[in-house]
């Protein structure tokens, strides 16, 4: 989130991007940081990382 590691999840390599995003957003520590923030951009590199860019509300 904004370039900082907030959580780690393990998923299968063939998981679709939309499911990867849903799993990442539902991670406990990520969810806390998403509350009250505006999601600006979602970056998914399958098999490597998910980055959520947010702006404070």
N, C-alpha and C positions, 0 to 999 in steps of 0.2 A: 504494500500500500504506500503510494508516494515514494517508492524506491526503498522502503524499509521492510524487512521480513517481520510479518505479524503472526504467521502460523505456517505450518507445513502439513500437506496432505499427500497421501499416496493413492494413485489411481492407475488404472490400466492405460497403456500407451494408445489404444485405439478409442479412447473416450472422446465423444464429440465436444467441440468447444463450448456449446451452450450448457452442457452438463458440467463441464469443468468450472465454468463461471458460477453456476449455481452452487456447487460444492464449496468453492472458494468463499463465496459470500456468506454461506451458512456456517463457516468455521467460527468458533466461539470468539476468539480474539479479534477477528476481522469484523464481525458483526458489531462489536462494541465501537469500533472506529468509524463504521458506516452510519451509525445513528446520528441524525441531525446534520449530515454532511451531503453535499451535492456531488453525485458521481459524474465526473467529467469525461473519463476515458477508460476503456477496458482493453488491456493488452494481454493476449494469450499466445504463448509459444509452447505448442504441444510437447509434452515430455520434459519441459524445463521449468517454465515459470508462468505465473499470472500476476499482473500488476494492475491495480486499480488506482486511478488518479482521482482524488477527491479534493473539493474545496470546502472549507468550513462554512456552515450556513450562517 
